[in-house]
C-alpha cells in the first residue's frame, strides 16, 4: 500500500481494510429548552460556530419535536466532542 510519503511493503488497500465493519454514526444527546423534548441527533443535524470568544462560540440545531431553532453555548470540551464527531463547523471572523 502506498500513501503519499509512506510506503508499507506487502500491504494492499484490501488487506489494510480487511475485517472492518460499518461503524455506527456518532449520535449526540440534546434537549430543547422550548418543549423540553430529549432526543438523539446525528452530526448532520448539528452546526457548530466558533467565534473569537466563548460568547460567540455555540452550536445549534432544529428541535425535531417542536421545530424550534435552538442555540446553545459551546465550551472547549463541547467543541472538541462535536468536531471529533464530525459536526460541520463554521469559523466566525471578527469584524474590524
C-alpha positions in Angstrom: 0.0 0.0 0.0 1.3 3.5 -0.8 0.3 6.6 0.9 1.9 9.9 0.0 5.2 9.9 1.9 4.6 6.4 3.4 5.2 3.0 1.9 4.3 -0.2 3.6 5.7 -3.2 1.6 3.3 -6.2 1.3 0.2 -4.3 2.4 -2.6 -3.8 -0.1 -5.6 -1.5 0.4 -7.8 -4.6 0.6 -5.7 -6.2 3.3 -5.4 -2.9 5.3 -9.2 -2.6 5.5 -10.0 -6.4 5.8 -12.3 -7.2 8.7 -13.5 -3.6 9.1 -17.2 -3.3 9.7 -19.6 -0.5 9.2 -19.3 1.9 12.1 -22.5 3.3 13.7 -22.8 7.1 13.2 -22.0 9.2 16.2 -25.1 10.5 18.0 -25.3 13.4 20.4 -27.9 13.7 23.2 -29.7 17.0 23.0 -32.7 18.7 24.7 -35.0 21.5 23.6 -35.5 24.4 26.1 -38.8 25.2 24.5 -40.7 21.9 24.5 -38.4 20.1 27.0 -38.0 17.3 24.5 -35.0 15.0 24.7 -33.6 13.2 21.7 -30.5 11.9 19.8 -29.1 13.9 16.9 -26.6 12.9 14.3 -23.7 15.1 13.3 -25.6 16.2 10.2 -28.3 17.7 12.4 -26.0 20.0 14.3 -23.9 23.1 13.4 -21.0 24.5 15.3 -19.9 28.1 15.1 -16.5 29.0 16.6 -16.1 32.7 17.3 -13.3 34.8 18.8 -14.7 34.4 22.4 -16.7 32.0 24.4 -19.7 34.3 24.0 -19.5 33.8 20.2 -18.9 30.1 20.2 -22.1 28.0 20.0 -23.8 25.0 18.5 -27.3 25.0 17.0 -30.0 22.6 15.8 -33.6 22.4 15.0 -35.8 20.6 17.5 -37.2 17.5 15.8 -40.2 17.6 18.2 -41.4 21.2 18.0 -39.3 22.7 15.2 -37.8 25.4 17.3 -34.3 26.8 16.4 -32.1 26.0 19.4 -28.7 27.7 20.0 -26.5 26.8 23.0 -23.1 27.9 24.1 -20.2 25.6 23.4 -17.2 25.5 25.7 -13.9 23.9 24.9 -15.0 20.3 25.7 -18.2 20.6 23.7 -16.2 22.0 20.7 -13.8 19.0 21.0 -16.6 16.5 21.1 -18.6 18.0 18.3 -15.7 18.4 15.9 -14.4 14.9 16.8 -17.9 13.6 16.0 -18.0 15.1 12.5 -20.2 18.2 13.1 -19.9 20.8 10.4 -18.0 23.8 11.7 -18.2 27.5 10.8 -15.4 29.8 12.0 -16.6 33.3 12.6 -14.2 36.1 11.8 -14.3 39.2 14.0 -15.4 42.4 12.2 -13.0 45.3 12.0 
